[in-house]
Amino acid sequence: MKSAFKNLRLKNHLLTAISYLIPVVCGAGFMIAIGMAFGGSSSADLTKSFSFWDALSTMGGAGLGVLPMIISTGIAFSIADKPGIAPGLVIGLAAQQIGAGFIGGLIGGFMAGWLVLAILKYVKLPTWANGLMPMLIVPFLASFIGCLIMIYIIGGPIGWLTTWLTHYLGTLNNSSKVFYGLMIGVLASVDYGGPINKTVFAFVLTMQASGVNEPITALILVNMATPLGFTAAYFIGKLFRKNIYNKVEVETIKTAFPMGIFEIVEGVLPIVLNDIVRCVVATGIGGAVGGAISMYFSANSKVPFGGLLAIPTMTKPMGFIIGLVANILVTGTALALLKKPVPVDEKEEEEDTSNEAELNMDDIQIS
Amino acid sequence: MKIVGVCACTVGIAHTYIAQEKLEKAAEKAGYDIHLETQGTIGTQNELTPEDIADADIAILAIDVKIKGMDRFDKITKMTVPTDIAIKSPNKLMEKAAQVIKQRQNA
């Protein structure tokens, strides 16, 4: 049973789709963030009169609007390769039309991919009709069946679920908000842009697509504060006359800092990998603080990505800034305290391979 | 021993290249030849040629996502792992690869 579940490779397909989704979120997200920062409207009619900033915001918004289709197409492509693309797109559109949004796109993608695989496996045609398979049978049957299921069976309930969830999150009291913020903060900060961070991202993006902006704001905050916290740690360490980074790591900070301003966490990874446990503890604590503060003050970014550029889109930017500063200071101080001091001109250590983690054969697939 | 492989992570800007570096270092240490292709968000770099793959004893695929050209590796032994395993335990992975090759040769 467990292996049957594993063979579905749900996580792998989801991550593949997210890898296609992220550049869209970044590209469109920056456009809408810049546009709205300069007073553009994200729902301008581009056939009538509009300003330059309206155009930027509106196109960014349009790009973000197709995310359910992107996730659906990405998953279907991951499962069924090229034949999955067309049905994935159409079923993703169906999910959007019926109001099932991002969750609908996600489920629709799996449905599209598996439908294509099933059709390729079970529909047998006489030789003369083989040419019809890729052009007619697969795209038509998969899209047709998938859309029927989406629109008449699962779309409605998913829509209700989303509405209920939105309502539930809208009525949270302060202590539950802080709790959710804390969870988002910890989960988003402990793997530096890895699979956990991206899974949380998919979740909070779903929330935003349903009109709840606070969770994704907490994630933006933590993703910015983590690399900025590493930078702060350098200076805080100096205050204590403690040198916590070696030369290579200081160089890494120089690129991680600007990446952090724009909400890209991954810049600090090389530093983290030299000292995983201490870094994860420090960023986890900082992330918990930042996430909780952001949710407590209901900081609300209207864009899903952008780092510093997201701040002008908020109606409560002060809460965000307080949370950001707190997160940076906590992460930075924790790092400065936890990390071992290193001599200023230390050469790169010969890596110790004796204490490398044991391989878990569940993670390795040999074929 | 000759190893080929592909590294690809979700975001395609960091884990991919760190996994590449760690595996290359570990292979060098163990005295193996290694050629790794990266499929990041920027696209494919350091691409493997069909000859590279045909000559290799094993392919190590450190991938979190679907990669391009999976069918290239149909004919050779493959070891597929998530990128974080390649980053955390590259040397153990090399030992395991050598063990797998040995088993295949004896079988």
Contacts between the chains, C-beta under 8 A, distances in Angstrom:
chain1	res1	chain2	res2	distance
A	12	B	64	7.1
A	12	B	65	7.0
A	12	B	66	7.3
A	13	B	66	7.6
A	15	B	10	4.7
A	15	B	64	5.2
A	15	B	65	5.3
A	16	B	10	8.0
A	16	B	65	4.1
A	16	B	66	4.4
A	18	B	10	5.7
A	19	B	9	7.9
A	19	B	10	4.9
A	19	B	11	6.7
A	19	B	12	6.1
A	19	B	41	7.3
A	19	B	65	4.9
A	22	B	10	7.7
A	22	B	11	5.9
A	22	B	41	7.6
A	23	B	41	6.2
A	77	B	66	7.4
A	78	B	65	7.5
A	78	B	66	4.5
A	192	B	14	7.9
A	193	B	11	5.7
A	193	B	14	6.6
A	193	B	15	7.9
A	194	B	9	7.9
A	194	B	10	7.5
A	194	B	15	6.7
A	194	B	84	6.7
A	195	B	10	6.4
A	195	B	64	6.6
A	195	B	82	8.0
A	195	B	84	8.0
A	198	B	10	5.4
A	198	B	11	7.3
A	264	B	13	7.4
A	266	B	11	6.4
A	266	B	13	5.5
A	266	B	14	3.5
A	266	B	15	7.5
A	267	B	14	7.5
A	269	B	14	4.8
A	269	B	15	7.1
A	269	B	18	6.2
A	270	B	18	6.7
A	273	B	18	6.6
A	273	B	87	6.4
A	351	B	25	7.6
A	353	B	26	8.0
A	353	B	29	7.7
A	353	B	91	4.6
A	356	B	88	7.1
A	356	B	89	4.8
A	356	B	90	7.8
A	356	B	91	5.7
A	356	B	92	5.5
A	357	B	88	4.9
A	357	B	89	5.0
A	357	B	92	7.6
A	358	B	89	7.4
A	358	B	92	7.0
A	359	B	85	7.0
A	359	B	89	5.7
A	359	B	92	5.0
A	359	B	93	6.8
A	359	B	96	6.0
A	360	B	85	7.9
A	363	B	81	5.9
A	363	B	82	6.0
A	363	B	85	5.2
A	364	B	79	6.2
A	364	B	80	7.2
A	364	B	81	5.2
A	364	B	85	7.2
A	364	B	96	6.9
A	365	B	78	7.9
A	365	B	79	7.4
A	365	B	80	4.3
A	365	B	81	7.5
A	366	B	77	7.1
A	366	B	78	7.0
A	366	B	79	5.4
A	366	B	80	7.7
A	366	B	100	5.9
A	367	B	77	7.6
A	367	B	78	5.0
A	367	B	80	7.2
